[in-house]
Amino acid sequence: MTLLVAALLLLAALSGLLVVLSRDPRRQIFAMAGNGLVLGLLFLALQAPDVALSEIAVGTAVTPLLFLAALAAIRMDRAKR
């Protein structure tokens, strides 16, 4: 195992832990996006570029944007009440 892969594995574990330990939903969403980016870089280092592009597109962009939209909708609904 190369040093780069080991460092990315450690960074993926730390970013996943940050997602779990964050209490604020907005911080969890941004931590989840960072985790997706780290996992995409890990897949790229493991020579799986198709999986890396999919992870970066879905894990870093699409899913966090959907969560942010849902969070904004919930907050707007609470503000109306």
C-alpha positions in Angstrom: 0.0 0.0 0.0 1.5 3.3 -1.0 1.8 6.3 1.3 -0.8 8.2 -0.7 -3.4 5.5 -0.4 -2.7 5.2 3.3 -3.0 9.0 3.8 -6.3 9.1 1.8 -7.7 6.2 3.8 -6.9 8.0 7.1 -8.4 11.2 5.7 -11.5 9.4 4.6 -11.9 7.9 8.1 -11.4 11.3 9.7 -13.8 13.0 7.4 -16.4 10.3 8.0 -15.9 10.7 11.8 -16.4 14.5 11.3 -19.7 13.8 9.6 -20.9 11.6 12.4 -19.7 13.9 15.2 -21.1 17.1 13.8 -24.2 18.3 15.6 -25.3 21.1 13.2 -27.1 19.8 10.1 -25.5 22.3 7.8 -22.0 21.4 9.0 -22.9 17.7 8.5 -23.8 18.4 4.9 -20.6 20.2 4.2 -18.6 17.5 6.0 -20.4 14.9 3.9 -19.4 16.8 0.7 -15.8 16.8 1.9 -16.0 13.1 2.6 -17.3 12.5 -0.9 -14.3 14.5 -2.3 -11.8 12.5 -0.3 -13.4 9.2 -1.3 -13.3 10.4 -5.0 -9.6 11.1 -4.6 -9.1 7.7 -3.0 -10.8 6.0 -5.9 -8.6 8.0 -8.3 -5.5 6.9 -6.4 -6.7 3.3 -6.6 -6.9 3.6 -10.4 -10.7 3.6 -10.7 -11.4 6.8 -12.5 -15.0 6.0 -13.5 -15.9 5.3 -9.9 -14.0 8.4 -8.8 -16.0 10.7 -11.2 -19.2 9.2 -10.1 -18.4 9.7 -6.4 -17.3 13.3 -7.0 -20.4 14.0 -9.0 -22.9 12.3 -6.6 -21.1 12.4 -3.3 -19.7 15.9 -3.5 -22.3 17.8 -5.6 -25.7 16.3 -6.0 -26.4 14.7 -2.7 -25.3 17.7 -0.5 -27.3 20.0 -2.8 -30.4 17.9 -2.3 -29.8 17.9 1.5 -29.3 21.7 1.5 -32.5 22.2 -0.4 -34.4 20.0 2.0 -33.0 21.8 4.9 -33.9 25.1 3.4 -37.5 23.9 2.8 -37.8 22.7 6.4 -36.6 26.0 7.7 -38.9 28.0 5.5 -41.8 25.8 6.6 -41.0 26.5 10.3 -40.7 30.2 9.6 -44.2 30.3 8.2 -45.6 28.8 11.4 
